[in-house]
Amino acid sequence: MNPLERIKSKIRIELGDKLPKKWKKVGDVLIADFDLIPSEDKKEIAEIYASELKVKTVIQKNKVNGELRKPKNTQLLYGNDTITKISEYGLTYNIDLSEIMWSTGNTGWRSALAGPKKVKDFYSFDNPKTIIDYFAGIGYFALQMAKGYPESKVIAIDKNPKSIEYLNINAKENSIDNMEIINDDCRNILTKADVIHLGYIGNTVDFLEHTHNSLKNNGIAIFHEAYRNSWLGFKSRSDWIGIPDNFSELMNTKGFSVDKFERVKFYGPSTSHIIAILRKN
């Protein structure tokens, strides 16, 4: 039996159709949507999930809230320890899932030079002296870039003090010594860079003016964002070729040309998370 079948075999038959069929396992913490389960049964069922999936804590899935992308109203269904550790591409990340979001869907794209060729093509820079990560979080991208470019200075910035707390822990644990960590709004940082990384979803375009001003001549920005597929001009998977005209024209108004463009993953109905290399004009 698969895990879900084993879980179903341990509960009342009438609850079988209400069980979450999908979940995220982040380190030894499980996140799933138990909203269809009656309140009086949630604790028991969460404990069964924990046993079958071998986790210490089960958290009710909830929305990410506000500019700092923090989970909203964390509800523990089983266990009480929300701090966990994830290992990816030779690095470890400590995180408190009650305070900080972790996206399992971005795994390959966080790998930078340690990952597959498709990702390396976006994170292969020409001997940069300074790399800045404007939305560093706990080091999702910054740690890999610091590891991949040991001769470069990597400046990791984030507004969320809890993220900065774990970023410091993660940099130390991974023996990263070429990183400066700053708890601030990236728009307050005036340091010039060869590469600026914008790993944010929501209103990333609003940060392009400051990015343009902060890049050295011919510098590049690694730009993440989510757009409607229709705006991008894509109706099917076969359309994902080349650089969309609308996107190219928008970036041109911000002072950038688009060197490279790719889809990271679907991001909700008819929407996609994209990544692009933008070169300062």
C-alpha positions in Angstrom: 0.0 0.0 0.0 1.1 3.6 -0.6 1.2 6.0 2.4 -2.3 7.3 1.8 -3.8 3.8 1.6 -2.1 2.9 4.9 -3.5 6.0 6.5 -7.0 5.2 5.3 -6.7 1.7 6.7 -6.4 3.2 10.2 -9.4 5.5 10.2 -13.1 5.3 10.0 -14.3 4.6 6.5 -16.5 7.7 6.3 -13.5 10.0 6.8 -11.5 8.5 3.9 -12.7 11.0 1.2 -11.9 13.9 3.5 -8.2 13.1 4.0 -5.6 15.4 2.4 -4.2 13.6 -0.6 -1.3 15.9 -1.1 1.2 17.3 1.4 4.5 19.0 1.8 7.2 17.3 3.8 9.8 19.9 4.8 12.6 18.2 6.7 10.7 16.4 9.5 7.7 18.6 9.5 4.5 17.9 7.5 2.2 20.6 6.0 -1.2 19.6 4.7 -4.8 20.8 4.5 -7.0 19.1 7.1 -9.9 21.5 6.8 -12.4 18.8 5.7 -11.7 16.7 8.8 -14.1 17.3 11.7 -12.4 19.2 14.5 -12.7 16.3 17.0 -10.8 14.0 14.6 -8.0 16.2 13.5 -5.5 15.5 16.2 -5.9 11.7 15.9 -5.6 11.8 12.1 -2.6 14.1 12.2 -0.9 11.7 14.6 -1.5 8.9 12.1 0.0 11.0 9.3 3.0 11.8 11.5 3.5 8.1 12.2 3.2 6.9 8.6 5.2 9.7 7.0 7.8 9.8 9.8 7.6 13.4 10.9 7.7 15.0 14.3 5.2 17.8 13.7 2.1 18.3 11.5 1.0 21.8 10.6 -2.3 22.9 9.0 -1.7 24.4 5.6 -2.4 28.1 5.5 -1.8 31.2 3.4 1.4 33.2 3.3 0.7 36.7 4.6 2.1 40.2 3.8 5.2 41.6 2.3 7.5 39.4 4.5 5.8 36.3 3.2 5.1 34.9 6.6 2.7 32.0 7.3 -0.6 33.2 8.8 -2.0 31.8 12.0 0.1 28.7 12.3 -2.0 25.8 13.6 -0.2 22.8 15.1 -2.2 19.6 14.7 0.5 17.2 16.1 3.8 17.9 17.8 5.1 21.3 18.9 8.5 21.8 17.3 8.3 23.8 14.0 12.0 24.2 13.6 13.5 21.8 11.1 16.5 21.3 8.7 16.5 20.7 5.0 19.5 19.5 2.9 19.7 20.5 -0.8 22.6 20.3 -3.2 25.3 20.1 -0.6 23.9 22.7 1.7 21.8 22.6 4.9 19.0 25.1 5.8 17.6 25.6 9.3 14.1 27.1 9.3 11.2 27.7 11.6 8.1 26.9 9.5 5.8 28.7 11.9 7.6 32.0 10.9 9.1 31.5 7.5 7.8 30.1 4.2 9.6 27.2 2.4 8.7 26.5 -1.2 9.3 22.8 -2.2 8.5 23.6 -5.8 11.7 25.8 -6.2 14.1 23.0 -5.3 16.0 22.7 -8.6 16.1 26.5 -9.1 17.7 27.1 -5.7 20.7 24.9 -6.8 22.5 27.6 -8.8 25.9 26.2 -10.0 25.3 22.9 -8.1 22.2 22.0 -10.1 21.3 20.9 -13.6 22.5 22.7 -16.7 19.2 24.5 -17.2 19.7 26.2 -13.8 23.5 26.7 -14.2 22.8 28.7 -17.4 21.0 31.3 -15.3 23.5 31.4 -12.5 26.8 31.4 -14.5 28.3 34.8 -14.0 31.5 36.3 -15.5 33.8 36.7 -12.4 31.5 39.0 -10.4 33.2 41.0 -7.6 29.9 41.7 -5.9 26.6 39.8 -5.9 23.6 41.1 -4.0 20.5 39.1 -3.1 17.7 41.6 -2.4 15.3 39.0 -0.8 17.6 36.6 0.8 15.3 35.0 3.3 17.1 32.2 5.1 19.6 31.9 2.2 17.6 30.0 -0.4 19.7 31.4 -3.2 22.4 33.4 -1.5 24.1 30.5 0.1 24.5 28.6 -3.2 25.8 31.7 -4.9 28.3 32.3 -2.1 29.4 28.7 -2.3 29.6 28.8 -6.1 31.6 32.1 -6.2 34.0 31.9 -3.3 36.1 34.8 -4.6 33.0 37.1 -4.8 31.4 39.1 -2.1 27.8 38.2 -1.6 25.6 40.7 0.2 22.4 39.0 1.5 19.5 41.4 2.4 16.1 40.7 4.0 13.6 42.8 5.9 12.4 39.9 8.0 14.5 39.7 11.3 13.5 36.1 11.8 14.8 35.2 8.3 18.0 37.0 9.1 18.4 35.1 12.3 18.3 31.8 10.4 20.4 33.1 7.5 23.2 33.8 10.0 22.8 30.3 11.4 22.8 28.8 8.0 25.8 30.7 6.8 27.8 29.6 9.8 26.7 26.0 9.6 27.7 25.8 5.9 31.1 27.5 6.5 30.2 30.5 4.2 32.7 33.3 4.9 32.3 35.5 1.9 28.8 36.8 2.8 27.7 40.1 4.4 24.2 39.8 5.9 21.9 42.9 6.3 18.5 43.2 7.9 16.9 46.1 6.0 14.8 47.1 3.0 17.0 46.4 0.0 16.1 49.9 -1.4 18.1 51.4 1.5 21.2 49.7 0.3 23.2 51.7 -2.2 26.1 49.3 -2.8 27.0 48.8 -6.5 26.9 45.2 -7.8 27.8 43.2 -10.8 24.8 40.9 -10.2 21.6 41.5 -8.3 19.3 38.6 -7.5 15.5 39.3 -7.1 14.0 36.0 -5.9 10.6 37.4 -5.0 7.0 36.9 -6.3 4.3 39.5 -6.2 5.6 43.0 -7.2 9.2 42.4 -8.2 9.0 44.9 -11.0 8.7 47.7 -8.4 12.3 47.0 -7.3 13.7 47.3 -10.8 14.4 51.1 -10.6 16.6 50.6 -7.6 18.1 47.5 -9.2 19.0 49.6 -12.3 20.6 52.3 -10.2 22.6 49.8 -8.1 24.0 47.8 -11.0 27.4 48.5 -12.5 27.6 49.2 -16.2 26.4 46.1 -18.2 25.5 44.4 -14.9 22.8 41.8 -14.8 19.7 41.0 -12.6 18.2 37.6 -12.0 14.5 38.3 -12.0 11.8 36.1 -10.6 8.1 36.9 -10.9 4.7 35.4 -11.6 2.6 36.4 -14.7 -0.6 35.3 -16.3 0.1 32.9 -19.2 -2.2 34.8 -21.5 -0.2 38.1 -20.9 3.0 36.1 -21.7 1.3 34.9 -24.9 1.5 31.2 -23.9 -1.6 28.9 -24.5 0.2 25.6 -24.2 3.5 24.0 -23.2 4.7 24.1 -26.8 4.5 27.9 -26.7 7.2 28.1 -24.1 9.9 29.1 -26.5 11.8 32.4 -26.7 11.2 35.6 -24.9 7.6 36.9 -24.7 7.2 40.3 -26.5 5.1 41.8 -23.7 7.7 40.9 -21.1 10.6 42.2 -23.3 8.8 45.5 -23.8 8.0 45.9 -20.1 11.7 45.3 -19.2 12.8 47.8 -21.8 10.8 50.5 -20.1 12.7 49.7 -16.9 16.1 50.1 -18.6 16.8 46.4 -19.3 17.2 44.0 -22.2 16.2 40.4 -21.6 19.1 37.9 -22.2 17.3 34.8 -21.2 13.8 33.7 -20.1 12.4 30.5 -18.7 9.4 29.1 -16.8 10.1 27.8 -13.3 6.7 26.2 -12.5 3.0 26.8 -12.6 1.9 29.3 -10.0 -1.8 29.0 -9.6 -4.5 28.8 -12.3 -3.2 30.0 -15.7 -0.2 31.7 -14.0 3.5 30.9 -14.1 6.5 31.6 -12.0 9.2 32.8 -14.5 12.9 33.6 -14.3 14.8 36.0 -16.6 18.3 37.4 -17.0 18.0 41.1 -17.4 21.0 43.2 -18.6 21.3 46.8 -17.7 21.1 49.0 -20.8 
